[in-house]
Amino acid sequence: MARPIWSGSINFGLVTVPVGLYSATEDHSIGFRQFERGTSDRIRYRRVNERTGKEVDYGDIVKGYELDDGDYVIVEPDELDEIAPGRSRTIDIEGFVDLDDIDPIFFQKTYWLAPAKEEFDRAYSLLLEAMGKTNKAGVAKFVMRGKEYVSAVRAGDGVLVLNTLHFAADLRDPAKELSKLPGKAQARGKELQMAVSLIESMTEDWKPGDYKDTYTQRVEKLIKDKKAGRTVTPEAEPAEATKVVDLFDALSRSVKNSSGKNSSGRKKPKTPAKKAEQDLSGLSKAELDKMARELDVKGRSKMSRKDLEKAVAGQAPAAKKAS
């Protein structure tokens, strides 16, 4: 069972609930070590004085802040410790805001808040239910591991959720950071109507379990294939950008390909077999390759567009029968 990474209490008004803070997410990406090519020699990093080339002990390293003129202000670790905020014992909710009013760009990391003991379940459940009914988020500041955070406390699925938020000063201005902002080009003819129709036809319930980290799966397969001495098959090239002159045609074909509603009015999930029953002649090579990948067509990376179309059409009955 996980242990809390922070313990304290959450306060709203005169109500205080002792809680523990737990990480709600984890990084499952595959880690690699570095080696020199052609050898089994590990690559190591050392802290080296760039002038003398000699290695420096960690205790002899201080921090430096670079000024505009290239000079540095040297800061000792102890000096930073002296001004660091003390560890918070409480998460004081300063006010409540509509959860929908918080732009997703502010969300940073997600944690769970759980009652420290069973005796606090009643007060905890009251706050959880009240926040769920009002769809509000409590805004609070607290300190963890020597750093101050602004956070949003909200109702989750049977548990209070704390999201650390970026401060407003952390957000960049796209007008300053991007070399060129997209121009406000006017939609021509029925392009906007067609784009809206495409969005509506592809609208479905949010099911996060439907989305897998396919890159990590491919890395795992790459490792297994190399260990077994099997040939590694490269992935297909990404689809090319839609040309402006083809925009309406691309939208029209997209709406057609995504059409089909179930009895409740929602779009039916597209199975590979259902996709293959459609007219494949209007699909791009990238779209055909995606369907071939879903059908596990062998050798697809070396196929021409015409070969992909034949392979997908040929695999469709088997896929439909299997479903």
C-alpha positions in Angstrom: 0.0 0.0 0.0 1.3 3.4 -0.9 2.5 5.8 1.8 1.5 9.5 1.8 4.2 11.9 0.4 2.7 14.7 2.6 0.6 14.7 5.7 -1.3 17.5 7.2 -4.9 18.8 7.2 -7.3 20.5 4.8 -9.2 23.5 6.1 -12.3 25.1 4.8 -14.1 27.6 7.0 -13.9 26.2 10.5 -13.8 22.6 9.4 -10.4 20.8 9.6 -9.8 17.3 8.2 -6.5 15.6 8.7 -5.4 14.1 5.3 -2.6 12.4 3.5 -1.4 13.3 0.0 -0.7 10.5 -2.5 0.6 10.6 -6.1 -2.2 9.7 -8.5 0.0 9.2 -11.5 3.2 7.5 -12.4 5.6 7.5 -15.3 5.6 4.1 -17.1 8.0 5.1 -19.9 10.9 2.7 -20.5 14.2 3.8 -19.2 17.6 3.2 -20.9 21.2 3.3 -19.9 23.8 4.8 -22.2 26.7 2.7 -23.7 29.5 3.4 -26.2 28.5 1.9 -29.5 30.2 -1.4 -30.3 31.0 -2.0 -26.6 29.4 -3.0 -23.4 30.9 0.0 -21.6 28.5 2.2 -19.6 28.6 6.0 -20.1 28.9 7.9 -16.8 28.5 11.6 -16.1 30.9 13.4 -13.8 30.8 16.9 -12.3 33.9 18.5 -13.9 35.5 21.9 -13.6 35.5 23.2 -17.2 38.7 25.1 -16.7 40.9 22.5 -14.9 39.1 19.3 -16.2 39.2 18.0 -12.6 36.2 16.3 -11.0 34.5 18.4 -8.2 33.0 17.0 -5.0 29.2 17.6 -4.7 29.8 19.5 -1.4 32.0 22.0 -3.2 29.4 23.0 -5.7 27.4 26.2 -5.3 24.7 27.8 -7.5 25.2 30.7 -9.9 22.6 33.0 -11.4 23.6 34.5 -14.8 23.0 38.2 -15.2 22.3 40.0 -18.5 25.9 41.1 -18.8 27.2 37.6 -18.5 28.4 37.8 -14.9 27.1 35.5 -12.2 25.7 36.0 -8.7 26.9 33.1 -6.6 24.4 31.7 -4.0 25.3 29.2 -1.3 22.9 26.3 -0.6 22.5 27.4 3.0 21.3 30.8 1.8 18.5 29.2 -0.2 17.5 27.1 2.7 17.3 30.2 5.0 14.7 31.8 2.7 12.8 28.6 1.7 9.2 28.4 2.9 8.6 26.2 5.8 6.8 22.9 5.3 3.0 23.4 5.4 0.9 21.6 7.9 -2.3 22.7 6.4 -4.0 23.1 3.0 -6.1 26.2 3.6 -8.8 26.7 1.0 -9.0 30.4 0.4 -12.0 30.4 -1.8 -14.0 28.3 -4.3 -14.3 28.7 -8.0 -16.2 27.0 -10.8 -14.1 24.0 -11.9 -15.0 24.7 -15.5 -13.5 28.2 -15.2 -9.9 26.8 -14.7 -8.3 26.6 -18.1 -6.6 23.1 -18.5 -3.3 24.9 -19.3 -3.0 25.6 -15.5 -3.1 22.0 -14.4 0.3 20.6 -13.5 0.2 17.3 -11.5 -2.5 15.2 -9.8 -2.7 13.9 -6.3 -5.3 12.1 -4.1 -6.2 13.4 -0.7 -7.4 10.7 1.7 -8.5 11.0 5.4 -5.7 10.3 7.8 -8.0 8.1 10.0 -11.4 6.6 9.8 -12.7 9.0 12.5 -12.4 11.8 10.0 -14.4 10.1 7.2 -17.6 12.0 8.0 -16.2 15.5 7.6 -14.1 14.3 4.6 -17.2 12.8 2.9 -19.2 15.9 3.5 -16.6 18.1 1.7 -16.3 15.6 -1.1 -20.1 15.4 -1.7 -20.6 19.2 -1.4 -17.9 19.9 -3.9 -19.2 17.3 -6.3 -22.7 18.8 -6.1 -21.6 22.3 -6.7 -18.8 21.4 -9.3 -16.5 23.8 -7.4 -12.8 23.7 -6.8 -11.2 25.0 -3.7 -8.2 27.1 -4.4 -5.4 26.8 -1.8 -1.6 27.3 -1.4 0.7 24.9 0.5 4.3 24.0 0.7 5.8 20.6 0.0 9.5 19.7 -0.3 10.6 23.3 0.1 8.4 24.6 -2.8 5.2 26.6 -2.6 2.3 25.5 -4.7 -1.1 26.9 -5.7 -3.6 24.1 -6.0 -7.2 23.2 -6.8 -9.0 20.7 -4.6 -11.9 19.1 -6.3 -14.2 16.1 -6.1 -13.0 13.0 -7.9 -14.5 9.5 -8.2 -15.0 8.7 -4.5 -11.9 10.7 -3.4 -10.8 14.3 -3.1 -8.3 15.3 -5.8 -5.6 17.9 -5.5 -4.2 19.4 -8.7 -1.1 21.5 -8.4 -1.5 24.5 -10.7 0.9 26.7 -12.7 1.2 30.2 -11.4 0.0 32.8 -13.9 3.6 34.0 -14.3 4.5 30.5 -15.5 2.4 30.7 -18.6 3.9 32.0 -21.8 2.2 34.5 -24.2 1.8 32.8 -27.6 2.1 36.2 -29.3 5.6 36.6 -27.9 6.8 33.0 -28.2 5.5 32.0 -31.7 7.2 33.3 -34.7 3.9 33.7 -36.4 0.3 33.3 -35.1 -2.2 31.7 -37.4 -4.1 34.2 -39.5 -7.8 34.6 -39.1 -8.6 33.1 -42.5 -12.3 33.2 -43.3 -13.9 29.8 -43.9 -15.1 29.4 -47.5 -18.5 28.1 -48.6 -19.6 25.3 -46.4 -16.2 24.5 -45.0 -17.2 25.6 -41.4 -20.5 23.7 -41.6 -18.7 20.6 -42.8 -16.0 20.9 -40.1 -18.8 21.2 -37.4 -20.5 18.2 -38.9 -17.3 16.2 -38.7 -16.8 17.1 -35.1 -20.4 16.1 -34.2 -20.1 12.8 -36.1 -16.9 12.0 -34.2 -18.2 13.0 -30.8 -18.3 10.2 -28.2 -18.1 9.6 -24.5 -14.7 10.1 -22.9 -13.3 6.6 -22.1 -9.6 7.1 -21.1 -9.1 3.3 -21.1 -9.5 3.2 -24.8 -6.3 5.2 -25.3 -3.1 3.2 -25.0 0.6 4.3 -25.0 1.3 2.6 -28.3 4.9 4.1 -28.4 5.8 2.3 -25.2 4.3 -0.9 -26.6 6.4 -0.5 -29.7 9.5 0.0 -27.7 8.8 -3.1 -25.6 8.3 -5.0 -28.9 11.5 -3.6 -30.3 13.4 -4.8 -27.2 11.9 -8.3 -27.5 12.5 -8.5 -31.2 16.2 -7.5 -30.9 16.7 -9.9 -28.0 15.2 -12.7 -30.1 17.2 -11.7 -33.2 14.1 -10.9 -35.2 13.9 -8.2 -38.0 12.6 -4.8 -36.8 9.8 -3.4 -39.0 9.8 0.4 -39.2 6.6 2.3 -38.8 4.9 4.0 -41.7 5.5 7.6 -42.6 3.0 10.1 -41.1 0.2 11.5 -43.2 1.0 14.6 -45.3 -0.7 17.9 -44.6 -4.0 18.6 -46.3 -3.6 21.1 -49.2 -5.8 24.1 -49.0 -7.4 23.3 -52.4 -8.4 19.9 -51.0 -9.7 21.1 -47.7 -13.4 20.8 -48.5 -12.9 17.4 -50.2 -11.0 16.1 -47.2 -13.7 17.3 -44.8 -16.4 15.7 -47.0 -14.7 12.4 -47.1 -14.0 12.5 -43.4 -17.7 13.1 -42.5 -18.7 10.3 -44.8 -16.1 7.9 -43.3 -17.2 8.8 -39.7 -20.9 8.6 -40.4 -23.2 6.0 -38.7 -25.1 6.4 -35.5 -26.4 3.8 -33.0 -29.9 3.8 -31.6 -29.0 6.3 -28.9 -27.8 8.8 -31.5 -24.1 8.3 -30.7 -21.6 7.2 -33.3 -21.1 3.5 -33.5 -17.5 2.4 -32.6 -15.6 1.8 -35.8 -14.2 -1.8 -36.0 -11.6 -2.6 -38.6 -14.1 -4.7 -40.4 -16.7 -1.9 -40.6 -14.1 0.5 -41.9 -13.1 -2.0 -44.6 -16.7 -2.3 -45.8 -16.6 1.4 -46.8 -15.3 2.6 -50.1 -11.6 2.4 -49.6 -10.7 4.3 -52.8 -11.2 7.7 -51.2 -8.8 7.0 -48.3 -5.3 8.2 -48.2 -2.3 5.9 -47.9 -1.8 6.9 -44.2 -5.5 6.1 -43.5 -5.2 2.7 -45.2 -1.9 2.0 -43.3 -3.7 2.8 -40.0 -6.5 0.3 -40.8 -3.9 -2.3 -41.9 -2.1 -1.9 -38.6 -5.4 -2.4 -36.7 -5.9 -5.6 -38.8 -2.3 -6.7 -38.2 -1.6 -6.9 -41.9 1.9 -8.3 -42.4 4.5 -6.4 -44.5 2.3 -3.3 -44.7 5.3 -0.9 -44.4 6.5 -2.0 -47.8 3.1 -1.9 -49.6 2.0 0.7 -52.1 -1.3 2.4 -51.6 -3.0 0.0 -54.0 -1.6 -3.0 -52.2 -2.7 -1.6 -48.9 -6.3 -1.2 -50.2 -6.4 -4.8 -51.4 -4.9 -6.1 -48.1 -7.4 -4.2 -46.0 -10.4 -5.2 -48.1 -9.2 -8.9 -48.0 -8.8 -8.9 -44.2 -12.2 -7.3 -43.5 -14.3 -10.5 -43.6 -12.0 -12.3 -41.2 -12.0 -9.4 -38.8 -15.8 -9.2 -38.9 -16.2 -13.0 -38.3 -13.8 -12.8 -35.4 -15.8 -10.0 -33.7 
